[in-house]
């Protein structure tokens, strides 16, 4: 290869890298803008729930539960 081809190849390579970085930054900026819009929409839609939670009297119903599954053994007759 002669010197002109090497310089042209290097210039095209640098240009492609710069174009790729610009494209990636535009895509990331668009993604960030969309994420911000989705967050703002969810924040706006749930504002009534937050207000209701602040007005709640703070009553907490606490309890325990247990899931009991009926297990049949092979040596027991069926019920």
Residue frames as a rotation matrix with the C-alpha (Angstrom) as fourth column:
UNK 1
0.583 0.812 0.000 0.00
0.812 -0.583 0.000 0.00
0.000 0.000 -1.000 0.00
UNK 2
-0.308 -0.690 0.655 1.21
0.603 -0.674 -0.427 3.44
0.736 0.264 0.624 -0.70
UNK 3
-0.904 -0.182 -0.387 1.16
0.423 -0.505 -0.752 6.36
-0.059 -0.844 0.534 1.70
UNK 4
-0.729 0.681 0.069 -2.00
-0.608 -0.692 0.389 7.94
0.313 0.242 0.919 0.24
UNK 5
-0.004 0.747 -0.665 -4.04
-0.102 0.661 0.743 4.80
0.995 0.071 0.073 0.84
UNK 6
-0.388 -0.205 -0.899 -2.80
0.805 0.400 -0.438 4.50
0.449 -0.893 0.010 4.41
UNK 7
-0.991 0.028 -0.133 -3.63
0.039 -0.881 -0.471 8.13
-0.130 -0.472 0.872 5.20
UNK 8
-0.463 0.878 -0.124 -7.04
-0.668 -0.253 0.700 7.83
0.583 0.407 0.703 3.55
UNK 9
-0.046 0.422 -0.906 -7.76
0.304 0.869 0.389 4.62
0.951 -0.258 -0.169 5.48
UNK 10
-0.677 -0.258 -0.689 -6.77
0.727 -0.092 -0.680 6.23
0.112 -0.962 0.250 8.77
UNK 11
-0.937 0.349 0.016 -8.89
-0.350 -0.935 -0.055 9.31
-0.004 -0.057 0.998 8.03
UNK 12
-0.194 0.905 -0.379 -11.91
-0.478 0.251 0.842 7.21
0.857 0.344 0.384 7.12
UNK 13
-0.214 0.057 -0.975 -11.41
0.640 0.763 -0.096 5.11
0.738 -0.644 -0.200 10.27
UNK 14
-0.904 -0.138 -0.405 -11.26
0.404 -0.586 -0.703 8.19
-0.140 -0.798 0.586 12.48
UNK 15
-0.736 0.677 -0.018 -14.30
-0.618 -0.661 0.425 9.64
0.276 0.324 0.905 10.71
UNK 16
-0.079 0.725 -0.685 -16.30
-0.062 0.682 0.729 6.44
0.995 0.100 -0.009 11.27
UNK 17
-0.477 -0.141 -0.867 -15.36
0.806 0.323 -0.496 6.38
0.349 -0.936 -0.041 14.96
UNK 18
-0.980 0.116 -0.165 -16.46
-0.039 -0.910 -0.412 10.01
-0.198 -0.398 0.896 15.37
UNK 19
-0.452 0.865 -0.218 -19.74
-0.645 -0.148 0.750 9.35
0.616 0.480 0.625 13.53
UNK 20
-0.138 0.366 -0.920 -20.34
0.390 0.874 0.289 6.29
0.911 -0.319 -0.263 15.73
UNK 21
-0.743 -0.189 -0.642 -19.75
0.670 -0.200 -0.715 8.29
0.006 -0.961 0.275 18.90
UNK 22
-0.879 0.475 -0.038 -22.10
-0.476 -0.878 0.048 11.06
-0.011 0.061 0.998 17.74
UNK 23
-0.230 0.823 -0.520 -24.78
-0.386 0.413 0.825 8.49
0.893 0.390 0.223 16.87
UNK 24
-0.290 0.065 -0.955 -24.37
0.694 0.701 -0.163 6.76
0.659 -0.710 -0.248 20.23
UNK 25
-0.933 -0.072 -0.354 -24.62
0.313 -0.647 -0.695 10.05
-0.179 -0.759 0.626 22.11
UNK 26
-0.643 0.762 -0.074 -27.81
-0.694 -0.540 0.475 10.97
0.322 0.357 0.877 20.24
UNK 27
-0.072 0.615 -0.785 -29.33
0.003 0.787 0.617 7.57
0.997 0.042 -0.059 20.99
UNK 28
-0.505 -0.166 -0.847 -28.37
0.797 0.288 -0.531 7.79
0.332 -0.943 -0.013 24.68
UNK 29
-0.981 0.175 -0.086 -29.74
-0.132 -0.919 -0.371 11.34
-0.143 -0.352 0.925 24.94
UNK 30
-0.359 0.898 -0.254 -33.02
-0.643 -0.041 0.764 10.25
0.676 0.438 0.592 23.35
UNK 31
-0.112 0.275 -0.955 -33.22
0.434 0.878 0.202 7.30
0.894 -0.392 -0.218 25.74
UNK 32
-0.807 -0.220 -0.549 -32.59
0.591 -0.292 -0.752 9.56
0.005 -0.931 0.366 28.71
UNK 33
-0.839 0.544 0.019 -35.28
-0.538 -0.834 0.120 11.97
0.081 0.090 0.993 27.52
UNK 34
-0.109 0.820 -0.561 -37.79
-0.337 0.501 0.797 9.14
0.935 0.276 0.222 27.09
UNK 35
-0.315 -0.064 -0.947 -36.94
0.730 0.622 -0.285 7.75
0.607 -0.781 -0.149 30.54
UNK 36
-0.977 -0.051 -0.209 -37.42
0.174 -0.760 -0.627 11.21
-0.127 -0.648 0.751 32.05
UNK 37
-0.554 0.829 -0.078 -40.80
-0.713 -0.424 0.559 11.57
0.430 0.365 0.825 30.36
UNK 38
-0.023 0.530 -0.847 -41.93
0.126 0.842 0.524 8.14
0.992 -0.095 -0.086 31.60
UNK 39
-0.620 -0.262 -0.740 -40.79
0.743 0.106 -0.661 8.97
0.251 -0.959 0.129 35.14
UNK 40
-0.962 0.273 -0.015 -42.60
-0.259 -0.927 -0.271 12.33
-0.088 -0.257 0.962 35.06
UNK 41
-0.286 0.903 -0.321 -45.77
-0.571 0.109 0.813 10.69
0.769 0.416 0.485 33.74
UNK 42
-0.074 0.220 -0.973 -45.70
0.538 0.830 0.147 8.02
0.840 -0.513 -0.180 36.48
UNK 43
-0.860 -0.269 -0.433 -44.98
0.510 -0.438 -0.740 10.66
0.010 -0.858 0.514 39.14
UNK 44
-0.802 0.595 0.052 -47.93
-0.576 -0.794 0.194 12.74
0.157 0.126 0.980 37.92
UNK 45
-0.099 0.812 -0.575 -50.31
-0.355 0.511 0.783 9.76
0.930 0.282 0.238 37.73
UNK 46
-0.044 0.041 -0.998 -49.47
0.696 0.718 -0.001 8.56
0.717 -0.695 -0.060 41.27
UNK 47
-0.777 -0.303 0.552 -49.74
-0.098 -0.808 -0.581 11.92
0.622 -0.505 0.598 43.02
UNK 48
0.183 0.912 0.366 -53.22
-0.730 -0.123 0.673 11.10
0.659 -0.390 0.643 44.36
UNK 49
0.609 -0.017 -0.793 -51.89
0.329 0.915 0.233 7.87
0.721 -0.403 0.563 45.87
UNK 50
-0.496 -0.851 -0.171 -49.11
0.575 -0.175 -0.799 9.77
0.650 -0.495 0.576 47.62
UNK 51
-0.552 0.372 0.746 -51.60
-0.560 -0.828 -0.002 12.28
0.617 -0.419 0.666 49.02
UNK 52
0.564 0.809 -0.164 -53.86
-0.459 0.473 0.752 9.49
0.686 -0.349 0.639 50.26
UNK 53
0.265 -0.547 -0.794 -50.91
0.629 0.722 -0.288 7.78
0.731 -0.423 0.535 51.91
UNK 54
-0.771 -0.550 0.322 -50.02
0.160 -0.656 -0.738 10.99
0.617 -0.517 0.593 53.74
UNK 55
-0.253 0.773 0.582 -53.60
-0.801 -0.505 0.323 11.35
0.543 -0.384 0.747 54.99
UNK 56
0.225 0.337 -0.914 -53.76
0.105 0.925 0.366 7.75
0.969 -0.178 0.172 56.25
UNK 57
0.764 0.184 0.619 -54.00
-0.543 -0.336 0.770 7.34
0.349 -0.924 -0.157 60.02
UNK 58
-0.216 -0.973 0.081 -50.99
-0.903 0.168 -0.395 5.01
0.371 -0.158 -0.915 60.13
UNK 59
0.430 0.425 0.796 -52.91
-0.708 0.706 0.006 1.84
-0.560 -0.566 0.605 61.03
UNK 60
-0.407 -0.596 -0.693 -50.93
-0.850 0.525 0.047 -1.24
0.336 0.608 -0.720 60.15
UNK 61
0.732 0.605 0.314 -52.61
-0.665 0.736 0.130 -4.62
-0.152 -0.304 0.940 60.12
UNK 62
-0.304 -0.932 -0.197 -49.97
-0.929 0.335 -0.157 -7.18
0.212 0.135 -0.968 60.90
UNK 63
0.634 0.527 0.566 -50.25
-0.641 0.768 0.003 -10.93
-0.433 -0.365 0.824 60.84
UNK 64
-0.610 -0.787 0.095 -48.76
-0.633 0.556 0.538 -14.22
-0.476 0.269 -0.837 59.83
UNK 65
0.604 0.766 -0.220 -49.90
-0.771 0.491 -0.406 -16.92
-0.203 0.415 0.887 57.51
UNK 66
-0.505 -0.702 0.502 -48.86
-0.503 0.712 0.490 -20.42
-0.702 -0.005 -0.712 56.71
UNK 67
0.167 0.492 -0.854 -49.53
-0.960 0.277 -0.028 -22.43
0.223 0.825 0.519 53.59
UNK 68
-0.365 -0.209 0.907 -50.24
-0.520 0.854 -0.012 -26.04
-0.773 -0.476 -0.420 54.43
UNK 69
-0.175 0.249 -0.952 -50.36
-0.924 0.291 0.246 -28.44
0.339 0.924 0.179 51.60
UNK 70
0.619 0.439 0.652 -51.99
-0.627 0.776 0.072 -31.80
-0.474 -0.453 0.755 52.00
UNK 71
-0.314 -0.797 -0.516 -49.35
-0.926 0.378 -0.020 -34.45
0.211 0.471 -0.857 51.47
UNK 72
0.807 0.555 0.202 -50.36
-0.582 0.806 0.106 -38.04
-0.104 -0.203 0.974 51.01
UNK 73
-0.310 -0.908 0.282 -47.92
-0.836 0.401 0.373 -40.84
-0.452 -0.120 -0.884 51.70
UNK 74
-0.300 0.140 -0.943 -47.80
-0.722 0.613 0.321 -44.05
0.623 0.778 -0.083 49.75
UNK 75
-0.844 -0.080 -0.531 -48.15
0.194 0.876 -0.441 -46.20
0.500 -0.475 -0.724 52.87
UNK 76
-0.744 0.661 -0.100 -51.33
-0.124 -0.284 -0.951 -44.41
-0.657 -0.695 0.293 54.07
UNK 77
-0.329 0.713 0.619 -54.77
0.916 0.401 0.025 -45.20
-0.230 0.575 -0.785 52.64
UNK 78
-0.765 0.080 0.639 -56.37
0.272 -0.860 0.433 -42.31
0.584 0.505 0.636 50.74
UNK 79
-0.861 0.434 -0.266 -58.76
0.121 -0.332 -0.935 -40.12
-0.494 -0.837 0.234 52.72
